[in-house]
Amino acid sequence: MEIIATVDSLAQAEQLLEAGVDRLYVGQSPFGLRLPRSFSLEEISEMTSMAHQAGKK
C-alpha cells in the first residue's frame, strides 16, 4: 500500500514526508484536479528533491 497526500506548501511537504507519506501530489493549473494551489516549477523541483532525498516519490 502507498500513502499519497496532496500538498499545500513546501513546509507541509516536508512534514508529510517526515510523517511517512510515500508520494506527494502536486502540480500546476491547469494540470491537476483537486489541487489546493498551483506551484511554480521551482517549488515543484524543490519538493521533488525533498521527496527523493527521503526515498519517496
Secondary structure, DSSP 8 states (H G I E B T S, - for coil): ---EEE-SSHHHHHHHHHHT-SEEE--BTTB-TT-SS---HHHHHHHHHHHHHTT--
